Amino acid sequence: MTRTAVITGASSGFGAALTRSFARAGWNVAATMRTPSKAPADFADLDSVDVIRLDVTEPESIADALTEVTARFGPVDVLANVAGYAQKGALEELTAGQIRAQFDTNLFGPLELTKAVLPQMRERRSGHIINFSSVAGTAAVPTMAAYSSSKFALEGFSESLSMDIRHLGIKVTIVQPAAYRTGFGTGLSGPASPMPDEYDPARTLLVSLDNYKPGDLGASADAIVSVAGTDDPPLRLSLGHGLHLLRGKLTAQLTEYDRWEKLTATTL
């Protein structure tokens, strides 16, 4: 039986690349996006791909899309929560609304969509949730606090979720991409109240952190498809050139724990 993948944010970037990779691998694909008219033209040539409207911030849209998916393809085997964006700015430069909007898309959208597909996966004792985080979801970066915190939260949710549902035969994978040549960078949302005199030094630090060498988008999409729906997928999968940043963050964290271990011991 042909398996089915639901992909959010499929109009561009990783979502579009995943749509093509899953289709090439013989999957049925529900390529979901807020504006179906923006679907890549080549999707029309892929018989196993169905473009469906879905806005992850609208509960009714989620319900309607999943009804359409199951009517077209049957139950969902893989859910790839790809849709997201990055909000730039230090805390003082952002409004509360900008921060909430970041979490609505990057955290609560995947949470609600996952909750919507879990009953059918639980009933079948099978399924795979693939949540798109970022290198910045483990190694935070300056002037991107809203984005990093939304991805940190997504990672915590995903890790806890994996423990809740593994006995049900449902797997979870957290994807941690680094830089890629997609529209993601040009779609960054700017701060409402820029304070260049105060925070430009932090923005300079952001630029100096890494060379941001772009990864291979097609190969990365194929890598995800290669573990999708398998019996033993990774909980975390680093993609592109960010693995050294992730390792550096973990090493620095362990070093700090060691440095303050004696003080910790006084609290036992």
C-alpha positions in Angstrom: 0.0 0.0 0.0 1.3 3.5 -0.9 2.1 5.5 2.1 1.0 9.1 2.7 3.0 12.1 3.8 1.5 15.5 4.9 3.9 18.4 4.5 3.3 21.9 5.7 4.9 25.0 4.2 5.2 23.1 0.8 5.1 26.2 -1.4 8.8 26.8 -1.2 12.1 25.8 0.4 12.3 22.6 2.4 8.6 22.0 2.1 8.7 22.0 -1.7 11.9 20.0 -1.8 10.4 17.4 0.5 7.3 17.2 -1.6 9.4 16.3 -4.7 11.6 13.8 -2.7 8.6 12.0 -1.2 6.9 11.8 -4.6 10.0 10.4 -6.3 10.2 7.8 -3.5 6.7 6.6 -4.4 4.7 8.3 -1.6 1.3 10.0 -1.8 2.0 13.6 -0.8 -0.4 16.2 0.6 1.5 19.4 -0.1 -0.1 21.9 2.2 0.3 25.7 2.2 -1.6 28.9 3.1 -2.0 29.9 -0.6 -2.3 27.0 -3.0 -2.0 29.3 -6.0 1.7 29.7 -5.0 2.4 26.0 -5.4 5.5 25.3 -7.6 4.5 24.7 -11.3 6.1 21.3 -11.4 3.8 19.9 -8.7 1.2 19.6 -11.5 3.3 17.0 -13.1 3.5 14.8 -10.0 0.5 12.5 -10.0 0.9 11.5 -6.4 0.9 15.1 -5.1 -2.2 16.9 -4.0 -2.0 20.7 -3.1 -4.2 21.5 -0.2 -4.8 24.8 1.7 -3.6 24.7 5.3 -2.8 27.6 7.6 -1.2 26.1 10.7 -2.4 29.1 12.8 -6.1 28.3 12.0 -7.6 25.3 13.8 -10.5 25.1 11.2 -8.0 25.0 8.4 -6.1 22.1 10.0 -9.3 20.1 10.4 -10.5 20.8 6.9 -7.1 19.9 5.4 -6.9 16.6 7.2 -10.4 15.7 6.1 -9.4 16.4 2.5 -6.2 14.4 2.9 -7.9 11.3 4.3 -10.6 11.5 1.6 -7.9 11.6 -1.1 -5.3 9.3 0.2 -6.4 7.6 3.4 -4.6 7.7 6.8 -1.5 9.8 7.3 1.7 7.9 7.8 4.1 10.9 8.1 3.5 14.4 9.2 6.3 16.9 8.4 5.8 20.2 10.2 8.0 22.4 8.0 6.0 25.7 7.9 7.7 28.5 9.9 9.5 31.8 9.7 12.1 33.8 11.7 11.4 37.0 13.6 14.5 39.2 13.9 15.2 41.6 16.8 16.3 41.9 20.3 13.6 41.7 23.0 13.3 45.5 23.4 12.8 45.9 19.6 9.9 43.5 19.4 6.2 43.9 20.3 4.4 41.2 22.3 2.3 40.6 19.2 5.4 39.8 17.1 6.6 37.3 19.7 3.2 35.6 20.0 2.9 35.4 16.2 6.3 33.7 16.1 5.2 31.1 18.6 1.8 30.7 16.9 3.5 29.5 13.7 6.6 27.8 14.9 5.3 26.1 18.0 1.5 26.0 18.4 0.9 25.3 14.7 3.0 22.1 14.8 1.5 21.2 18.2 -2.1 21.5 17.0 -1.5 19.7 13.7 0.3 16.9 15.6 -2.6 16.6 18.0 -5.0 16.4 15.1 -3.2 13.4 13.4 -2.3 11.5 16.6 -5.7 9.7 17.0 -5.5 8.0 13.6 -1.8 7.1 14.2 -2.6 5.8 17.6 -5.4 3.7 16.3 -3.1 2.1 13.8 -0.1 1.9 16.2 2.0 3.5 13.4 3.2 6.9 12.3 6.0 9.4 12.2 6.1 13.0 13.2 8.9 15.1 11.7 9.3 18.5 13.3 11.5 21.1 11.7 13.6 22.9 14.3 16.9 24.7 13.5 20.5 24.8 14.6 19.2 27.9 16.5 16.9 25.6 18.4 19.8 24.2 20.3 22.5 26.9 19.9 20.7 30.2 20.4 21.9 33.2 18.4 21.9 36.9 19.2 19.0 39.2 18.1 16.9 36.2 17.3 15.5 35.5 20.7 11.9 35.0 19.5 12.9 32.6 16.8 15.4 30.6 18.9 13.0 30.3 21.9 10.2 29.1 19.6 12.5 26.4 18.2 13.9 25.5 21.7 10.2 25.1 22.8 9.5 22.9 19.7 12.5 20.7 20.5 11.3 20.3 24.1 7.8 19.5 23.0 9.1 17.0 20.4 11.4 15.2 22.9 8.6 14.9 25.4 6.2 13.8 22.7 8.5 11.0 21.6 8.5 9.6 25.1 4.7 9.8 25.3 4.0 8.0 22.1 6.9 5.6 21.4 5.0 2.7 23.0 2.2 3.4 20.6 4.5 2.7 17.6 4.7 6.4 16.7 8.1 7.9 16.0 9.3 11.5 16.3 12.2 13.2 14.5 13.5 16.7 15.1 15.2 18.1 12.0 17.9 20.7 12.7 18.8 22.5 9.4 21.6 25.1 9.1 21.8 27.6 6.3 20.2 26.8 2.8 19.6 28.7 -0.4 15.8 29.1 0.1 13.6 32.1 0.5 13.8 31.7 4.3 16.5 34.4 4.8 14.7 37.0 2.6 11.4 36.3 4.4 12.8 37.3 7.8 10.4 39.6 9.7 12.0 42.8 11.0 11.7 44.3 14.5 8.9 46.8 15.2 11.2 49.3 17.0 14.8 49.0 15.8 17.4 50.3 18.3 20.6 50.2 16.2 22.8 52.2 18.6 22.1 49.7 21.3 21.9 46.4 19.5 24.0 46.6 16.4 27.0 45.1 18.3 24.8 42.0 18.9 23.9 41.9 15.2 27.6 42.0 14.3 28.2 39.1 16.6 25.4 37.2 14.8 27.2 37.6 11.5 30.5 36.5 12.9 29.3 33.3 14.4 29.6 31.2 11.3 30.2 31.4 7.5 26.6 30.3 6.8 27.7 28.0 4.0 24.5 26.7 2.4 23.7 23.0 2.5 22.4 20.8 -0.4 18.7 21.2 -0.2 17.8 18.3 -2.5 20.2 15.9 -0.8 18.9 17.0 2.6 15.3 16.4 1.6 16.3 12.9 0.3 18.0 12.2 3.7 14.8 13.0 5.5 12.8 10.7 3.2 15.3 7.9 3.8 14.4 7.8 7.5 10.7 8.7 7.2 8.4 5.9 8.4 11.3 3.6 9.3 11.4 1.5 12.4 14.3 3.3 14.1 14.6 6.9 12.9 16.8 9.4 14.7 15.3 11.6 17.3 17.5 14.5 16.1 18.9 14.9 12.6 21.3 17.7 11.8 21.4 18.8 8.2 23.8 21.0 6.3 26.9 22.7 7.9 25.6 23.2 11.4 26.8 20.1 13.3 29.9 21.8 14.6 27.8 24.6 16.1 25.6 22.0 17.9 28.6 20.1 19.2 30.2 23.3 20.4 27.1 24.3 22.3 26.8 21.0 24.0 30.5 21.0 24.9 30.3 24.5 26.3 27.3 23.5 28.4 29.1 20.5 29.9 32.1 22.6 30.6 30.0 25.1 32.5 28.4 22.4 34.5 31.8 21.1 35.5 33.1 24.5 36.4 30.2 25.1 38.9 29.9 21.5 40.1 31.2 22.3 43.6 28.6 25.0 44.1 25.9 22.6 42.9 27.2 20.1 45.5 26.4 22.5 48.3 22.8 22.4 47.4 22.4 18.6 47.7 
